[in-house]
Amino acid sequence: MYIIDEEQENKEIVNLYRKIINKRDKKKADKSDVAIIRKAFNMAHDAHSGMRRRSGEPYILHPLNVALICVEQLGLGTKSIVSALLHDVVEDTDITIEQIESSFGEKIAVIVSGLTKIKGLLSKSQVESEQAENFKRLILTLSTDVRVILIKMADRLHNMSTLDAMPHEKQLKIAAETQIIFAPLADRLGLHLMKTELENLSFKYIDPLAHKLISDKLKDGKEKRKKYLRTFITPIRNDIKNNTNLEVSIVQREKSVYSIWKKMQKQQIPFEEVFDLLAIRIIIKDGIVDEKTDCLRVYSIITDHYRPNRKRTRDFISNPKSNSYEALHLTVIEKDNKDAEYVEVQIRTKRMDDIAEKGYAAHWKYKMDVTKVENELDQWLEKAKDLLELNDNNALDFVSDMKTELLVKDILLFTPQNKEISLSQGATPIDFAYAIHTHLGNTCMAAQVNGRIVSLNHKLQTGDKVKIISSDNHHPQEIWLNWAITTKAKNNIKQAIKENKKKNKDAGKTETKRLFSKFNWDYNKDNLLKLIECLSISDELDFFNDIAIGRISETEIKTCLQKDEKSLWKRVLPSFFTKGNNPQTIEKSIGKAIRKNPETLMLDKNATAKDLRYTKATCCNPIEGDDIIGINTGNIEIHRVNCPVALELMTTHGKQIIKTKFNLEGRVIFLAGIEITGNDSHGLVLNITKIISDNYGINMRSIHFVTSENVATGTITLYINNLKSLNKLMQNIKQIKSIEKVERIDSIKDHH
């Protein structure tokens, strides 16, 4: 609990103000700068007088901390400090933009205006996209002055560091925004330190258990790692001191919690198998010959003492990253020591270090880079303007495209004929296929990357040579929308799916009428809607399409149409059969459930609240054993906690987030799916189905395989008890000799 002590608070305010003044770049500042900063501080202090943050602290501490981040981390100047101090006065007080322009000039007024959120009376749909509108406005202003986005990043960093005072649902909403927008934006702007801090802080709230587990393990071994690195550094430091005239600083680094978690997820390994926890950074203070030569001299000394892993050596000096990051990276290990551990080493000059930490803000300190950097920034802003024009009336679409096309780096790929294709980082073979031709995209089924067969959700890397394997029997599926990242690919996929569904509608309707007649049910609107709801399908068009292509079995239809209360479907998912869809009833039920257990809404086989409706999200298809979260969008949608769709929903439905977990007793089954890629061989499908039926006694809902050019790709949907059983099944299928890849499918209804 925060205890108000005005004397202590005033001391803290004065200390922060003095820090800002003392941390400025005094080479560029003069007395008039101090006067204008003082004037801005006085205006902000008076405007926010008596206001306190949710934590209980005086509000003025927030703009002071934002201004300090602008100075310390970003190295920004007087105009940015003034704008940071004033960034909330228009939004939260009676001061107007006109008053700011009158007191501080047009430039500062433009920056503050860009930092001010949209206010006014908004409809419900507008409220849900309000934050998206703010992002859009931010990018529009960015084209006028890049300092807008830099100050906004500092504002977000301080807000994230004080997030504990917020309600849980607000924490999740803000953390999700930070992870999907602000952290990638920091990386795109070259703000590496800020990106790392934002990722860690957002991860702390999105997945607190995983964050705590990794943090505790890091803490347990911290002293041991520090001692090991001190010993590791000593011969390097001595050699540089005795045999060169270079002045260096060597600092120990710790891999971030979020980056460790990402590596664990990507490689499917426990914490103990993450081998590059140890890291140091060597910063050369003043270049003697030239920067690269000096870095290579240090590299040579390190490899004299330790054995490098050649596969993990990166030269970002000869080939800087797209955000202008430069350094030499290598991973080394002690020679002839069986207990030795790998250590990651970064070598860079003071200039490179400034740019790595402060991004674009640091370039103006080093005049030689200004033209190059401004050109890169101009190109990025042009891309942003193109997206703004494409999504002129839809801010949510703009933010979605912004994530995949503005906040990532570009990669260079090659066709089998060595034609260059440039795509955004994270692109998959689907994006590559559509970049070549729409028909190739619509019929792609797998790819060969550098001669190796990969599935369509494989992430491509710079330099990959990609050959698309296609079949006229293969068509776009909705799951592809989760795998493709380029706007071109997504638009073509949506169009193809829509056309296919329309073609299948009449056939699906005819088959549905036949089944209703067979099971003695009247074919009418009400009964059709009940059936669609029972099957958890979004609308009639999807339903008729699924019926037409055989995605829904006759048994499933029969089960849903049965009136027997012991029906399997009703026993497995009782929540689909609750009465009514009144939002007030839903909210009342949620409230009742949360009052009984304020931390968590439990989903059990008897349904926690009688009138509570929930559906398992088809985008990630959670099963028992997954960490889950509920989002009330009319019905409660249950998502996996790290589901990308859930993260996006948190940004627009922050007040409807419900912490949730499974509480299932007895044998309850879930629908899950796997995708398999391998070499086409005799008996492949038979071997797979034999493993499923013999070892697990699992019922399959559907199986679908396509072969082309000696490559087989297939999807299997099945009913299973929990995550542990699913993982074990996937491991066993991987043992089949001709299998290249086995992966869990997030979206089940999209496969057939």
Order of alpha helices (4+ residues) and beta strands (2+ residues): alpha-alpha-alpha-alpha-alpha-alpha-alpha-alpha-alpha-alpha-alpha-alpha-alpha-alpha-alpha-beta-alpha-beta-alpha-beta-beta-beta-beta-alpha-alpha-alpha-alpha-beta-beta-alpha-alpha-beta-beta-beta-alpha-alpha-alpha-alpha-alpha-alpha-alpha-beta-beta-beta-beta-alpha-beta-beta-alpha-beta-beta-alpha-beta
